[in-house]
Amino acid sequence: MDQFEYVVVLTSLILGLGIAQILTGIADVISNFRNTKLYLPHTLFVIFIFLLHIQDWWINYEYANVVESWTLKVVLLLLAYPIALFIMARMIFPTGLRSAETDFKQYYIDQWRYLFIIGSSTVVLSILHNSIISEMPLSMQLPQFAYLLTYIVFIVSKTNNHWAHLAFQSITFLGIVIYILTDMRMLDSYMP
């Protein structure tokens, strides 16, 4: 096993745990669907976080050809993003003392600030990955900066406005779907 494979196994485990959290939450909703009050911004956010897990797993193969020296700093930087995603996946559905909750509008309103703070950290980590590891200039990361700014505006303004959250989650969801549909990277080009 080479260094890349050693790192990608741990990254894949963390991402797999996050995906399991999301799928467990979805299964819980389905099993109690009659008593569940869904909320569209929450549902879009769940799908978005799920797609981020898949996207990060996919993009990790890029690092096999990009990273020349696997230092502890590089590994920790690469692990920070999936760890943040896992925390979001764990928090996106009611768990622990709140596990009996079925009103996802109220749950979203109670939790969105915490999720957005962690979400903003994923954007910062993405910018750092792009800059440090992939050597992408900051000028090419304007969408990430705009996304980070939007998170910050929501966090600072503390808005619970339904339409603002619906618009933000809809745009975010459409953004990742468009990215996935237009991403031309092929997995076989990263395989040794």
C-alpha positions in Angstrom: 0.0 0.0 0.0 1.5 3.3 -1.0 1.1 6.6 1.0 -1.9 7.8 -1.0 -3.8 4.6 -0.5 -3.0 4.7 3.2 -4.5 8.2 3.5 -7.5 7.6 1.2 -8.5 4.6 3.3 -8.9 6.8 6.4 -10.6 9.5 4.4 -13.0 7.0 2.9 -13.8 5.6 6.3 -14.7 9.1 7.7 -16.8 9.9 4.6 -18.5 6.5 4.8 -19.4 7.2 8.4 -21.0 10.5 7.4 -22.9 8.8 4.5 -24.1 6.2 7.0 -25.4 9.0 9.3 -27.3 10.6 6.5 -28.8 7.4 5.2 -29.8 6.4 8.8 -31.5 9.7 9.2 -33.4 9.3 5.9 -34.4 5.7 6.9 -35.7 7.1 10.3 -37.8 9.7 8.4 -39.2 7.1 6.0 -40.0 4.7 8.9 -41.9 7.4 10.7 -43.1 9.3 7.7 -46.7 9.8 8.9 -45.6 11.6 12.0 -42.8 13.6 10.3 -43.1 17.2 9.2 -40.6 17.8 6.4 -39.2 21.2 5.7 -37.8 21.9 2.2 -34.7 23.9 3.2 -33.8 21.1 5.6 -34.4 18.4 2.9 -32.3 20.3 0.3 -29.5 20.7 2.9 -29.5 17.0 3.7 -29.2 16.2 0.0 -26.4 18.8 -0.4 -24.4 17.4 2.5 -24.8 13.9 1.1 -23.5 15.1 -2.3 -20.6 16.9 -0.7 -19.6 13.5 0.9 -19.6 11.8 -2.5 -17.8 14.8 -4.2 -15.0 14.7 -1.6 -14.6 11.0 -2.0 -14.4 11.5 -5.8 -12.0 14.4 -5.6 -9.6 12.6 -3.2 -8.4 10.5 -6.2 -7.0 13.7 -7.7 -4.5 13.9 -4.9 -2.8 10.7 -6.0 -1.3 12.7 -8.8 -1.1 16.1 -7.1 0.6 15.5 -3.7 4.3 14.9 -4.1 5.2 14.7 -0.4 2.8 13.1 2.1 3.6 15.0 5.3 1.5 15.0 8.5 0.4 18.6 7.7 -0.9 17.6 4.3 -2.7 14.6 5.8 -4.3 16.6 8.6 -5.4 19.2 6.1 -7.0 16.5 3.9 -8.7 14.9 6.9 -10.1 18.1 8.3 -12.7 18.5 5.5 -14.3 15.0 5.8 -14.3 15.4 9.5 -16.3 18.6 9.2 -18.6 16.9 6.8 -19.1 14.0 9.2 -20.0 16.4 12.0 -22.6 18.1 9.7 -24.0 14.7 8.7 -24.3 13.8 12.4 -26.0 17.1 13.2 -28.4 17.3 10.2 -30.9 14.9 11.8 -32.1 14.9 15.4 -30.0 12.5 17.5 -29.4 11.8 21.2 -31.8 13.7 23.4 -33.6 15.1 20.4 -33.9 11.8 18.5 -37.7 11.8 19.0 -38.2 15.1 17.2 -40.1 14.9 13.9 -40.7 18.6 13.1 -37.9 19.3 10.7 -38.8 23.0 10.4 -38.3 23.6 14.1 -35.2 21.4 14.1 -33.7 23.3 11.2 -34.5 26.7 12.8 -32.8 25.5 16.0 -29.7 24.0 14.3 -29.0 26.0 11.2 -26.5 28.4 12.8 -24.3 25.6 14.1 -24.5 23.8 10.8 -23.7 27.0 8.9 -20.6 27.7 11.1 -19.3 24.2 10.3 -20.4 24.6 6.7 -18.4 27.9 6.5 -15.4 26.0 7.9 -15.7 23.5 5.0 -15.5 26.4 2.5 -12.4 27.7 4.2 -10.9 24.2 4.1 -11.8 23.9 0.5 -10.0 27.2 -0.3 -7.0 26.0 1.6 -7.0 22.6 -0.2 -7.2 24.4 -3.5 -4.5 26.9 -2.7 -2.0 24.8 -0.8 -2.4 21.3 -2.3 -3.7 22.0 -5.8 -1.9 25.4 -6.1 -5.1 27.0 -7.5 -4.8 30.8 -7.4 -7.3 32.6 -5.1 -8.6 34.5 -8.1 -10.0 31.2 -9.5 -11.9 30.6 -6.2 -14.3 33.5 -6.3 -17.4 31.2 -6.1 -16.0 29.7 -2.9 -15.5 33.2 -1.5 -19.0 34.2 -2.5 -20.4 31.1 -0.8 -18.4 31.8 2.3 -19.6 35.4 2.4 -23.2 34.1 2.1 -22.7 31.8 5.1 -21.2 34.7 7.1 -24.2 37.0 6.3 -26.6 34.3 7.5 -24.7 33.7 10.6 -24.2 37.3 11.5 -27.8 38.4 10.6 -29.3 35.4 12.5 -32.2 35.4 10.0 -34.8 32.7 10.3 -36.6 33.9 7.3 -38.1 31.0 5.5 -37.7 32.5 2.0 -34.1 33.4 2.6 -33.2 29.9 3.7 -35.2 28.3 0.9 -33.4 30.5 -1.7 -30.0 29.8 -0.2 -30.5 26.0 0.0 -32.1 25.9 -3.5 -29.2 27.8 -5.0 -26.6 25.7 -3.1 -28.4 22.5 -4.2 -28.6 23.6 -7.9 -24.9 24.7 -7.7 -23.6 21.3 -6.7 -25.9 19.5 -9.1 -24.6 21.6 -12.0 -21.0 21.1 -10.8 -21.5 17.3 -10.7 -23.1 17.3 -14.2 -20.4 19.4 -15.7 -17.3 17.9 -13.9 -15.3 16.3 -16.7 -12.8 14.5 -14.5 -12.8 10.7 -15.0 -12.0 8.3 -12.2 -9.9 6.1 -14.5 -7.5 9.0 -15.1 -6.6 8.9 -11.4 -6.1 5.2 -11.1 -2.6 3.9 -11.3 
